[in-house]
Amino acid sequence: MSTGNMNLTLKIWRQKNNKAKGGLVDYKISEVSPDMSFLEMFDVLNEDLVAKGEEPVVFDHDCREGICGACSMFIDGRPHGPKEGITTCQLHMRSFNDGDTIVVEPWRAKAFPVIKDLMVDRTAFDRIIASGGFISVNTGNAQDANNLPIPKVQADSAFEAAACIGCGACVATCKNASAMLFVSAKVSQLAQLPQGQPERYRRVQSMVAQMDAEGFGNCTNTGACEAECPKGISLENIARMNRDFYSAKFVSEESI
Amino acid sequence: MAELNAHIPEGELTDKWTKLRSSMPLVNPSNKRSIEIIVVGSGLAGASAAATLAEMGYKVKCFCFQDSPRRAHSIAAQGGINAAKNYQNDGDSTYRLFYDTIKGGDYRAREANVHRLAEVSTNIIDQCVAQGVPLAREYGGLLDNRSFGGTQVQRTFYAAGQTGQQLLLGAYSALERQVGMGKVEMFTRHEMLEVVVVEGKAKGIIARNLLTGELERHSGHAVLLCSGGYGNVFYLSTNAMGSNVTAAWKAHKKGAFFGNPCYTQIHPTCIPVSGDHQSKLTLMSESLRNDGRIWVPKKKDDTRKASEIPEDERDYYLERRYPAFGNLVPRDVASRAAKERCDAGYGVGKSKLAVYLDFKENTERYGRIEANKHNIHNPDKETCMKLGREVIKEKYGNLFDMYAQITGEDPYELPMRIYPAVHYTMGGLWVDYNLMTTVPGLYALGEANFSDHGANRLGASALMQGLADGYFVLPYTIGAYLSKELATKPIPQDHPAFVEAEASAKAILDKFLSIKGTKSVDHFHKKLGKIMWDKCGMARNEKGLKEGIAEIQQLRKEFWSDLRVPGSSDEMNPELEKAGRVADFIELGELMCMDALNRNESCGGHFREEYQTEEGEALRDDENYAYVSAWEYKGDVTFELHKEELKFENIKVAQRSYK
């Protein structure tokens, strides 16, 4: 049913559930088209498995255009595969060669337990946001939007931090499984905006505390997170977060 | 079943909402604490409603099938959100937004709803900015705007090509704030499979925990469906893989009428299909039409590269046919025009099912302006292009990257190849002015309802409607119902209605697993999609629709006798989830064809080939079809049509013209 001419060997992590022991299983796949996305190649594999009466490989995916952050495959040792600035769903088979062997694993981190096969539990990220990743403004309390001019440079910088899709590639690639890039992106977005000032120091302390409670590792500045982030979230955000965190602890009147 | 009553408030159009809001019955704070509201879906409509209701003091349970509410498909909206702020001083007003939306919808939307939408549009922008949503700004620090189709003002607010993402993350943060405070209980990886109706009122849902497969009973005083649209009935669409009609369809089968099911939006600018393996289509935002010019060669079957075709041999057909709006005509008009050119043999690319979207002229123009800013006067063409590319990159960088990634071509060098694709569904659950369906206590918000876009939605209006419903409309209107329900205690979960609903959900899951046929879920989904695209797609006719209905009925039989779903129902099983969704899509597909067959006119996205003007434009029949079709489920995949007459008292109904 596929129309291409690439033949590949896939070594895929299969794990029945979070209690079972998992392992890599080999699959051969043929007639792969270079125009297929990586996930479409998985669709073809899964169709074959269903036809053979086997259970298809479970993986997270949804929008398939690089913005929802659901897809999360660790491909040949790199989150989202060999290319920079994209998610797994945007990776196309033209980035591979006929005859390649490709190893596909789930995100690996204590705070992201495996659910099944390549699917992991990333709800820790939601709990971090719930601990302070917001501006406390109820519906109906807002003034006219243009009453608050924000310099373009500052607004653009906040936007760049806000572009995080919460996929967890930063955690997956970090040798410490640290979530600093994810947390700092939100802290930094809001800390750069005037609307975010009233809760600035409370926010950073709460979010860091929740991050620690979830079991993410510490940051040792290796920078792998920035290199692997599909949205190019900058390490500067971590620096900004650290600055705010220490200010909050040592200078600010409001430590929690 | 009682007559359809839209409950539109009396009085002048401009006063209806204000008056209603001030006279709406209220629920006092201590009572709110004991009232539970179920929200299904966590996109713009669901997240904003759940957060706002919790802020007001209600207890809220919110459900989504994704692993996080932040991944709802609103996240993928690119271009922007409309609001009648008139920040550009170009003559915009509430009335103009109202007028554009009614006209854009080809006079098939309810006046009162649309006017309310235009009224609250400005509040949305204020709210989002207060939440820290980083919308695009000018150097002066104020908000920037751009143009979208079907309007002649600049009223679209945006955040690069990621407006939906930023707005959703704003609503998500408001939602998570309430989750953190314990006022919203969030159920991720949960899918609603049944509405529980007790004495005619919605009182709860059955949801399947997708991690364990367990069926759970949840009771509430009201149920809000914010579960999005049903474009995936076509298999290939710009919707996310998981987007589905199941929640809405189960509600429909429990008595909620389905409004205008055949109104589908085919978006003109999507990346063309590349092969059989294709699983979804990717949109290139309408905002690109601000700066891109659409053309095909003047010569049939022209095989030259775009760059080799000289200017005078290019047919800028939208500018030719619609000089007043040019490349910014509404989506339905632009899509049909592209189809017309390709069908006539002027298509480009390998498949010949594509047209060019070309940025060259505007890149050069921007470059010239930039050159002036840099004090370079009389710049050469190369300098202009170089500087212009930077401007284009800032405006649309992520879209250009996405295009390059998918097609392997560089859109900064070559014009994009685009073709129409299914994008949005204007139809949905019928709701009254209060957003309540025909089942008391059951509401539908956002794309899941039918209410505001008529037969065609204008660009940047979906985000506006989702957030209007969730932040500013439903939280008020729900008081009218809940204030009368204070005496009702929550329904115990062993109530026969719960037992029965759970049993029926379980029976369907068991059935899927017991068929043990030979074909996968995707096999049936692809077949359904092809029938829908061929027979109920961009152009429809009586013969095709009748064939479509027969083919879908046949497909339904095959589905229920030859489906193969591996695994079991007590574990994470995506094939089983898909089976449920495709079963519902098959039934819906039949209803869409019936609705399209019933509507003997062309309007907006519904184009019946038998009904067109001499120039090939949609030909409405206001005498006989100025109504909303509201379909009632009568059991065993049969339906009965009810009609809600549309009255236009404030707008002159006319042949839609963008010439």
Interface residues (C-beta under 8 A of the other chain):
Chain A: M1 S2 T3 N17 S33 D35 M36 S37 L39 E40 M41 D43 V44 E47 L49 V50 A51 G53 E54 E55 P56 V58 D60 H61 D62 C63 R64 E65 G66 I67 C68 G69 A70 G85 I86 Q90 H92 R94 I115 K116 M119 D121 R122 T123 F125 D126 I129 A130 S131 G132 G133 F134 I135 S136 V137 N138 T139 G140 N141 A142 Q143 D144 A145 N146 L148 P149 I150 P151 K152 A155 D156 A158 F159 A162 A163 I165 G166 Q189 L190 L193 Q195 G196
Chain B: S48 A51 T52 E55 Q66 D67 S68 P69 R70 R71 H73 I75 A76 K85 Y87 N123 I125 D126 Q127 C128 V129 A130 Q131 G132 V133 P134 L135 A136 R137 E138 Y139 G140 G141 L142 L143 A159 A160 Q162 G164 Q165 Q166 L169 Y172 S173 A174 E176 R177 V179 G180 M186 T188 L211 A240 M241 G242 S274 G275 D276 H277 Q278 S279 K280 T282 L283 D401 M402 Q405 I406 G408 Y471 F472 P475 S520 D522 H523 R564 P566 G567 E571 M572 P574 E575
